[in-house]
Amino acid sequence: MTGTTFKLVRHRLAACIAAAGFLLLSPAAAQTQLPPPAYGQADARQDRIEALEAQLRDATAENERLQFELMQAQREMNRLRGMVGELAGVNQSLSEPPPEEAAPPPETPQPAPGGERSANPAPAQSGQLGTLPANPEDAGRAYSRAREMLVNGHYAEAELAFRDVLQNYPQAETSADARFWLGFTLLARNNFQDAGAVFVEYLQRTPNGPRAPEAQVRLGMALIGLEQQAQGCAAFAALGRRYPNAPRNVRDLATREARAAQCA
C-alpha cells in the first residue's frame, strides 16, 4: 500500500469514527432538551381546589349563621312590636283602680301577763315599714308614680320605682300589681332571667290574682328569651289548664307567642 493510499484510508476511518460519535451523542442531546415533568403544576392545581372548597365551606357556615341571627332579630322585633302595641292596654289597665285583695282577719288580742286582757289593746298595724307603720297614702302615691313612668315608656325608671314600692310597702294593696308590672318592665328590657323570677314569685304569692293568667304567659315569654324552649312552650300550654277563664286578649297573646316560638 502506497503512502497516498494509506493516508486516504486513514482519513476515511477518521470520518467514520467522527460520524459514529455524532450519532451516539445525538440521543443524549435530545434527552436534555425534553421539558421537565408537570408534577408540580398538578399539585398546585389540587391545592387550589382544596382552598376553594374550604372557602366554600366557610361561606356556607357564615351564611347559616347570618340567617340564624336574622331570624332571631326578626323574632325580637316582632316581640317588641307586640309589647309596644300592648302599651295602650297597659295604659287602660293602669288607669283602673287596682283590684282589692281580701283583708287579713283581725288579730285576736292576746291576754296580758297574769291572764288578764289589756284594757286598751294596741290596734293591729298593717303595712309596717320596719317599726314604723306605712302610710297608705304614701304607698298609693309611690305606686302611681311608678305606673306613670311605665305608661310613658320609661322602663328603667319604672323598674326602680316598682322595686321601691315592693321594698317600702310590701303589705300595701298595690304590692301584687307592682310585682306584676315590675316583671313587665324587666321583660320589656330583655332582662329575661329577672323577669322570669318576678313572674314566678307573683304566681306563687297570688296564684289566683287578677293578673295571674297574663303572668303565666309572660313567664313563658321570659323562658323563651332564656332559650328554654321546652319550658316556655309548657308555660303557654298550661294557660288553658290552669286558667280556663283567662281573658281573650291573654289567650291571644299566648297563641301568638307560642306560634312565634314554634311550639308544637
C-alpha positions as CSV (number, residue, x, y, z in Angstrom):
1,M,0.0,0.0,0.0
2,T,1.4,3.3,-1.1
3,G,1.6,6.3,1.2
4,T,-1.1,8.1,-0.7
5,T,-3.5,5.1,-0.3
6,F,-2.7,4.8,3.4
7,K,-3.5,8.4,4.0
8,L,-6.8,8.1,2.2
9,V,-7.8,5.1,4.2
10,R,-6.9,6.9,7.4
11,H,-8.9,9.9,6.6
12,R,-11.9,7.8,5.7
13,L,-11.6,5.9,9.0
14,A,-11.4,9.1,11.0
15,A,-14.5,10.4,9.2
16,C,-16.4,7.2,10.1
17,I,-15.4,7.4,13.7
18,A,-16.5,11.0,13.9
19,A,-19.8,10.2,12.3
20,A,-20.3,7.3,14.8
21,G,-19.6,9.6,17.7
22,F,-22.1,12.2,16.4
23,L,-24.7,9.5,16.2
24,L,-24.0,8.4,19.7
25,L,-24.2,12.0,21.1
26,S,-27.5,12.9,19.4
27,P,-29.9,10.9,21.6
28,A,-28.3,12.2,24.8
29,A,-28.6,15.8,23.5
30,A,-32.2,15.1,22.6
31,Q,-32.9,13.9,26.1
32,T,-31.6,17.0,27.7
33,Q,-33.9,19.2,25.6
34,L,-37.2,17.5,26.9
35,P,-39.4,19.7,29.2
36,P,-39.4,18.8,32.9
37,P,-42.3,16.7,34.2
38,A,-45.5,18.6,35.2
39,Y,-45.9,17.1,38.7
40,G,-45.5,20.5,40.4
41,Q,-48.3,22.1,38.3
42,A,-50.8,19.2,39.2
43,D,-50.0,19.7,42.9
44,A,-50.6,23.4,42.7
45,R,-54.0,22.8,41.0
46,Q,-55.0,20.3,43.7
47,D,-54.0,22.8,46.4
48,R,-56.1,25.5,44.7
49,I,-59.1,23.2,44.5
50,E,-58.9,22.3,48.2
51,A,-58.5,26.0,49.1
52,L,-61.6,26.9,47.1
53,E,-63.6,24.0,48.8
54,A,-62.5,25.3,52.2
55,Q,-63.6,28.8,51.3
56,L,-67.0,27.5,50.1
57,R,-67.5,25.6,53.4
58,D,-66.6,28.8,55.4
59,A,-69.0,30.9,53.3
60,T,-71.8,28.3,53.8
61,A,-71.3,28.3,57.6
62,E,-71.2,32.1,57.7
63,N,-74.4,32.3,55.6
64,E,-76.2,29.9,58.0
65,R,-75.0,32.0,61.0
66,L,-76.3,35.2,59.4
67,Q,-79.6,33.6,58.6
68,F,-80.0,32.4,62.3
69,E,-79.1,35.9,63.6
70,L,-81.6,37.4,61.1
71,M,-84.4,35.1,62.4
72,Q,-83.5,36.0,66.0
73,A,-83.6,39.7,65.2
74,Q,-86.9,39.4,63.4
75,R,-88.4,37.5,66.3
76,E,-87.1,40.1,68.8
77,M,-88.6,42.9,66.6
78,N,-91.9,41.1,66.5
79,R,-91.9,40.8,70.3
80,L,-91.0,44.4,70.8
81,R,-93.6,45.5,68.3
82,G,-96.2,43.4,70.2
83,M,-95.2,44.9,73.5
84,V,-95.4,48.4,72.1
85,G,-98.9,47.7,70.8
86,E,-99.9,46.4,74.2
87,L,-99.0,49.8,75.8
88,A,-102.5,51.0,75.0
89,G,-103.9,48.1,77.0
90,V,-101.4,48.7,79.8
91,N,-102.5,52.3,79.9
92,Q,-106.1,51.3,80.3
93,S,-105.2,48.7,82.9
94,L,-103.2,51.2,84.9
95,S,-105.9,53.8,84.7
96,E,-108.3,51.4,86.5
97,P,-108.0,51.1,90.3
98,P,-106.1,48.1,91.4
99,P,-108.2,45.1,92.4
100,E,-108.8,44.9,96.1
101,E,-107.4,42.0,97.9
102,A,-109.0,40.2,100.8
103,A,-108.1,41.9,104.0
104,P,-106.4,39.6,106.6
105,P,-108.5,38.6,109.5
106,P,-108.1,40.8,112.6
107,E,-105.7,39.5,115.1
108,T,-107.1,38.1,118.3
109,P,-106.0,40.2,121.3
110,Q,-103.5,38.3,123.4
111,P,-104.0,38.1,127.2
112,A,-101.9,40.4,129.3
113,P,-99.4,38.9,131.7
114,G,-101.2,37.3,134.6
115,G,-104.1,36.1,132.5
116,E,-105.8,39.5,132.2
117,R,-106.5,41.3,129.0
118,S,-105.1,44.7,128.4
119,A,-107.7,47.4,128.9
120,N,-106.5,49.3,125.8
121,P,-105.1,46.8,123.4
122,A,-103.0,48.4,120.6
123,P,-104.7,48.3,117.3
124,A,-103.2,46.0,114.7
125,Q,-101.0,47.8,112.2
126,S,-100.9,46.9,108.5
127,G,-98.3,47.9,106.1
128,Q,-95.4,48.0,108.5
129,L,-92.1,49.6,107.4
130,G,-89.6,48.4,109.9
131,T,-91.0,49.5,113.3
132,L,-93.0,52.4,111.8
133,P,-96.4,52.0,110.2
134,A,-96.5,52.6,106.5
135,N,-98.8,55.4,105.3
136,P,-101.3,54.0,102.7
137,E,-101.4,57.4,101.0
138,D,-97.6,57.3,100.6
139,A,-97.9,53.8,99.2
140,G,-100.6,54.9,96.7
141,R,-98.5,57.9,95.5
142,A,-95.4,55.8,95.1
143,Y,-97.4,53.2,93.0
144,S,-99.0,56.0,90.9
145,R,-95.6,57.5,90.1
146,A,-94.2,54.0,89.1
147,R,-97.1,53.3,86.8
148,E,-96.9,56.7,85.2
149,M,-93.3,56.0,84.3
150,L,-94.4,52.7,82.8
151,V,-97.1,54.3,80.7
152,N,-94.6,56.8,79.4
153,G,-92.3,54.1,78.3
154,H,-89.6,54.9,80.9
155,Y,-88.9,51.3,81.7
156,A,-85.6,51.7,83.6
157,E,-87.2,54.4,85.9
158,A,-90.4,52.3,86.3
159,E,-88.4,49.3,87.3
160,L,-86.7,51.2,90.1
161,A,-90.0,52.8,91.2
162,F,-91.8,49.4,91.4
163,R,-88.9,47.9,93.3
164,D,-89.2,50.8,95.8
165,V,-92.9,50.1,96.2
166,L,-92.3,46.5,96.9
167,Q,-89.5,47.2,99.3
168,N,-91.1,50.1,101.2
169,Y,-94.7,49.0,101.2
170,P,-94.7,45.1,101.0
171,Q,-98.2,44.9,102.6
172,A,-99.9,47.6,100.6
173,E,-102.9,46.7,98.5
174,T,-100.9,47.6,95.4
175,S,-98.0,45.3,96.1
176,A,-99.3,42.4,93.9
177,D,-99.9,44.8,91.0
178,A,-96.5,46.4,91.5
179,R,-94.8,43.0,91.3
180,F,-96.6,42.1,88.1
181,W,-95.6,45.4,86.4
182,L,-92.1,45.0,87.7
183,G,-91.9,41.8,85.7
184,F,-93.4,43.5,82.7
185,T,-90.7,46.3,82.7
186,L,-87.9,43.7,83.1
187,L,-89.3,41.7,80.2
188,A,-89.5,44.8,78.1
189,R,-85.8,45.5,78.7
190,N,-84.8,41.9,77.8
191,N,-83.9,41.1,81.4
192,F,-85.4,37.6,80.9
193,Q,-83.9,36.0,84.0
194,D,-85.1,38.6,86.5
195,A,-88.4,38.9,84.7
196,G,-89.0,35.1,84.9
197,A,-88.1,35.2,88.6
198,V,-90.6,38.0,89.3
199,F,-93.4,36.3,87.5
200,V,-92.8,33.1,89.3
201,E,-92.9,35.0,92.6
202,Y,-96.2,36.6,91.5
203,L,-97.7,33.3,90.7
204,Q,-96.6,31.8,94.0
205,R,-97.9,34.6,96.1
206,T,-101.1,35.3,94.2
207,P,-101.9,32.2,92.1
208,N,-105.5,33.3,91.7
209,G,-104.7,37.0,91.3
210,P,-106.4,39.1,88.7
211,R,-103.2,39.2,86.6
212,A,-102.2,35.6,87.2
213,P,-103.2,34.3,83.7
214,E,-101.1,37.0,82.0
215,A,-98.2,36.4,84.4
216,Q,-98.3,32.8,83.2
217,V,-97.9,33.9,79.6
218,R,-95.2,36.4,80.4
219,L,-93.3,33.7,82.3
220,G,-93.4,31.7,79.1
221,M,-92.0,34.6,77.2
222,A,-89.2,35.1,79.6
223,L,-88.3,31.4,79.4
224,I,-88.3,31.6,75.6
225,G,-86.0,34.6,75.9
226,L,-83.6,32.5,78.0
227,E,-83.7,29.9,75.2
228,Q,-85.5,27.4,77.3
229,Q,-87.8,26.3,74.5
230,A,-89.5,23.3,76.2
231,Q,-90.2,25.2,79.5
232,G,-91.5,28.2,77.7
233,C,-93.9,26.2,75.5
234,A,-95.1,24.3,78.5
235,A,-95.9,27.6,80.2
236,F,-98.0,28.7,77.2
237,A,-99.8,25.3,77.1
238,A,-100.6,25.4,80.8
239,L,-102.6,28.6,80.5
240,G,-105.8,26.8,79.4
241,R,-105.5,24.2,82.1
242,R,-104.7,26.5,85.0
243,Y,-106.8,29.4,83.9
244,P,-109.6,28.2,81.6
245,N,-111.4,31.5,82.1
246,A,-108.5,33.7,81.1
247,P,-109.4,36.9,79.2
248,R,-109.5,36.7,75.4
249,N,-106.5,39.1,75.0
250,V,-104.4,36.9,77.3
251,R,-105.3,33.8,75.3
252,D,-104.5,35.6,72.1
253,L,-101.1,36.6,73.5
254,A,-100.3,33.1,74.5
255,T,-101.3,31.8,71.0
256,R,-99.2,34.4,69.3
257,E,-96.1,33.9,71.4
258,A,-96.4,30.1,71.1
259,R,-96.6,30.4,67.3
260,A,-93.5,32.8,67.3
261,A,-91.6,30.3,69.4
262,Q,-92.6,27.4,67.0
263,C,-94.2,25.4,69.9
264,A,-95.7,22.2,68.9
